[in-house]
């Protein structure tokens, strides 16, 4: 999002999970939705640069208010109204070399603003959105004139800019609470995922847990924060309400406003996260299993589409369709199907038990049944090796080469990887040579790579 106090990835999955680890009295389906939102897929390409392998969060679909309703709501946001008042009050006025008002206390007094900090936020919004223009040390009226006649999309673009300006101020102490500012991105993302709102007590507990882990805070600091954070969060939520992002739900829990939902979604999308609308994923409900799997492989279907697809049919029907695709498909299709099947519980047992008769699928079916404590045939070591080859082949076919290498390295301790290569070479799998070629050309350990190249040559000769 526009601001997160954590370094590295914009979202820390562990923090987001901890932030929603306790939803208090929230219904179970809300808890499940948030924990699903904290699940990640890997945006992994063929390179090993720092931008690859970043974690992508998948959020539950949301219903957005109509553009005309949102545009009208922008004009009622207290922050926007005050920024307009500031622009009118400023008129034509000398500013400091830094482009700021020379006497902020005068402006606060005449405009009835609570503090220079609030004035600074309004000034940034007014200047950055074009309400004011600064040139040669003088502030004058800018090109933007807000009115109800402004096209809806233009009004929403303005609103998007306002929210980015607001959240970027967290670097300078937006809410008055350093710990809330540091975890503002995670908090808003969580509130986005739980549309009915979260209690202030739940938010406090989650932020404390996040801070303790992310910042390695000592017990004395945590005790002090436990005492001060409830009041700080209350003040922060009040400010975010002034900014048009937060409102109380019918149950009294803080939640995002319709404008807040729209703005947070814009930020999530900018950061590459999966944040669809209900309409965007509804189109996947009627697809056949083959079409769904192919859409996922081509990355034209967001992860949220899987949930909608599964909800539109019984577990047994869904599993039977998926098994049909996997039993005659490629490793990439099998891997994709396997991921979807993990979402199904014991209700899908019958189709998976029938899949025990499929040569290319029975090992996966047996594993699926074992995990759910259902009777199934035991897997021998050569079966596990076959699954390892199939998994690596699947990742390679999906364009996730770097992840395939990491998956291989996680299978055995370093000194046993050469032995694993030899076992893979003996696997009766159609993609064995492809996987060995991959390891031979891309594995960073020269010994493993050399062993994979030799094994590939032997496999070809056979």
Secondary structure by P-SEA (a helix, b strand, c coil): ccccccccccccaaaaaaaacccccccaaaaaaaaaaabbbbbcccccccccccbbbbbcbbbbccaaaaaaaaaacaaaaaaaaaaaaacccccccccccccaaaaaaaaccccaaaaaaaaaaaaaaccccccccccccccccccccccaaaaaaaaaaaaaaaaacccccccccaaaaaaaaaaaaaaaaccccccaaaaaaaaaaaaaaaacccaaaaaaaaacaaaaaaaaaaaaaaaccccccccccccccaaaaaaaaaaaaaacccccccccccccccccaaaaaaaaaacccccaaaaaaaaaccaaaaaaaaaaaaacccaaaaaaaaaaaaaccccaaaaaaaaccccccaaaaaaaaaaaccbbbbbcaaaaaaaaaaaaaaaaaacaaaaaaaaaaacccccaaaaaaaaaaaccccaaaaaaaaaacccccaaaaaaaaaaaaaaaac
